[in-house]
Amino acid sequence: MSPFPINLRIILSQLEGSGRGALGSYDSGSYEALTSFLSEEPLRDGDVWVAKLMRRNGMLALRVLEVRMAYCNEDFEYDQLEKLTR
């Protein structure tokens, strides 16, 4: 299991080309940029981290924000979180 949040795992898989077979990487440049940034900037506070990424690579940061928003709106299990907190 990756130590990264689900939205970053999704993006890394997309950029890496997971599931694309022999076609290889979908976007190797962005994959390398994101993995490099993750190694330089540990993810502690998501908002601060994305702000730093925005300064480094605006398009990649927008992708992170879009996937995060989509996950929160469509896939996040609020009911399960409520049960866990109670």
Rosetta blueprint (number, residue, H / E / L):
1 M L
2 S L
3 P L
4 F L
5 P L
6 I H
7 N H
8 L H
9 R H
10 I H
11 I H
12 L H
13 S H
14 Q H
15 L H
16 E H
17 G L
18 S L
19 G L
20 R L
21 G H
22 A H
23 L H
24 G L
25 S L
26 Y L
27 D L
28 S H
29 G H
30 S H
31 Y H
32 E H
33 A H
34 L H
35 T H
36 S H
37 F H
38 L H
39 S H
40 E H
41 E L
42 P L
43 L L
44 R L
45 D L
46 G H
47 D H
48 V H
49 W H
50 V H
51 A H
52 K H
53 L H
54 M H
55 R H
56 R H
57 N L
58 G H
59 M H
60 L H
61 A H
62 L H
63 R H
64 V H
65 L H
66 E H
67 V H
68 R H
69 M H
70 A H
71 Y H
72 C H
73 N H
74 E H
75 D H
76 F L
77 E L
78 Y H
79 D H
80 Q H
81 L H
82 E H
83 K H
84 L H
85 T H
86 R L
